Amino acid sequence: MRVVIDTNVIVSSVISAGGPPGRLLAAWQENQYELALSQALLNEITDVLSRPHIVAAANAGGVSPQALLAALSRGAIIMVPTLSLSVVTSDDDDNRVLETAAGQADYIASGD
């Protein structure tokens, strides 16, 4: 099973490791599914996890954003989207999630 996870879920997993987003990432780390990302999603995740308030919140919860980024870079399947979408007008980054998943993933996990 292949899953694309939106940046908001990954960030939530760092801030609150015990919640559903944290459990979803833990399941990936336990090889219960394949995580699919694109370079655009990985860039967005890197940007958001580097923000000082996110780093502070993660560190307060005992989670290392840098370790998660390293794990994502090492273990996620990096997909190359085959189409360009512009269907989500309220948040263009959500189009990157759909592009990554289109025809290449079984599920999308998003907080949107």
Backbone hydrogen bonds, N-H to C=O, Kabsch-Sander energy under -0.5 kcal/mol:
donor,donor_aa,acceptor,acceptor_aa,energy
3,V,34,E,-3.0
4,V,107,Y,-2.4
5,I,3,V,-0.5
5,I,36,A,-0.5
6,D,4,V,-0.5
6,D,109,A,-3.0
9,V,6,D,-1.0
10,I,6,D,-1.7
11,V,7,T,-2.9
12,S,8,N,-1.9
13,S,9,V,-2.0
14,V,10,I,-1.2
15,I,11,V,-2.0
16,S,12,S,-2.7
19,G,16,S,-1.7
22,G,16,S,-0.6
23,R,19,G,-2.4
24,L,20,P,-2.3
25,L,21,P,-2.2
26,A,22,G,-2.3
27,A,23,R,-2.2
28,W,24,L,-1.5
29,Q,25,L,-2.3
30,E,26,A,-1.3
31,N,28,W,-2.2
32,Q,27,A,-2.6
34,E,1,M,-3.2
36,A,3,V,-3.1
36,A,34,E,-0.6
37,L,77,I,-2.8
39,Q,79,M,-0.6
42,L,38,S,-2.6
43,N,39,Q,-2.4
44,E,40,A,-2.0
45,I,41,L,-2.8
46,T,42,L,-2.4
47,D,43,N,-2.4
48,V,44,E,-2.7
49,L,45,I,-2.8
50,S,46,T,-0.7
50,S,47,D,-0.8
51,R,48,V,-1.4
54,I,51,R,-0.8
55,V,51,R,-2.6
56,A,52,P,-2.6
57,A,53,H,-1.9
58,A,54,I,-2.7
59,N,55,V,-2.8
60,A,56,A,-2.1
61,G,57,A,-1.2
62,G,59,N,-1.3
63,V,58,A,-2.8
68,L,64,S,-2.0
69,L,65,P,-2.7
70,A,66,Q,-2.2
71,A,67,A,-2.3
72,L,68,L,-2.8
73,S,69,L,-2.6
74,R,70,A,-2.0
75,G,71,A,-3.1
76,A,72,L,-2.1
77,I,35,L,-3.2
78,I,76,A,-0.6
79,M,37,L,-3.8
79,M,77,I,-0.9
89,T,87,V,-0.9
94,D,91,D,-1.8
95,N,91,D,-0.5
95,N,92,D,-1.3
96,R,92,D,-0.7
96,R,93,D,-0.7
97,V,93,D,-1.0
98,L,94,D,-1.9
99,E,95,N,-2.7
100,T,96,R,-2.1
101,A,97,V,-2.1
102,A,98,L,-2.3
104,Q,101,A,-2.7
105,A,101,A,-1.9
106,D,2,R,-2.6
107,Y,2,R,-1.6
109,A,4,V,-2.7
110,S,108,I,-0.5
